[in-house]
Amino acid sequence: MEPGDEVTIVGDYRPSKKEIPMAVGALGLELVSIEEEGDVWSITVRKAGNPA
């Protein structure tokens, strides 16, 4: 991933919905959004830093 790139993670495993946001800072990522529809959630993260 390059700085500024975004990735959306989609899942239905409830513990990951809490664990992923807790880990983003340690991975050099920024939390962009968390959305939930029924039992399925999506988390969008962005690589920190200035885009090239």
N, C-alpha and C positions, 0 to 999 in steps of 0.2 A: 504494500500500500504506500502511496505517496501522500505527503501532507495535503489535507483538504479532501482526499477521497472518502466516500461514505459507503458503508455496508449496512444492510438491513438483515437482521437475524429474525427468523420466524420460528415459533415453536409452540408447544403446548405443555411442556414440562414446567409446572408451576415454580419449583425452587429456582430454576434458571432465570426466571423473570426477576428475581431479587438478586441473584448472584452475579449476573452479567453487569448490571449497573454498578455494583460494588467493585468490579474488577477493571472497569474501563480506564480509570486514572492510572493504575499500575501498569497498564499496557500501552500508555501513551496515546490514549484515545479520548474523545470528548463525547458525551452523551448528547444526542440530537433530539430524540423523541422516544417515547414508549406509548404504544397504542394497543388496545385490547378489544377484541370482538368475540364475544362468547368465550370459549375455552382457548382460543388462539390469540397469542400476543406477537407483536413485532417491536423490535428495539433497533433504532438506527443510531450508529456511531460514526464518528468522523476521526480520521487520523489528525492528530494535533500538529501544529506548525504552519508555516506559510506555504501555500501552493507554489510549485516551481514555475 
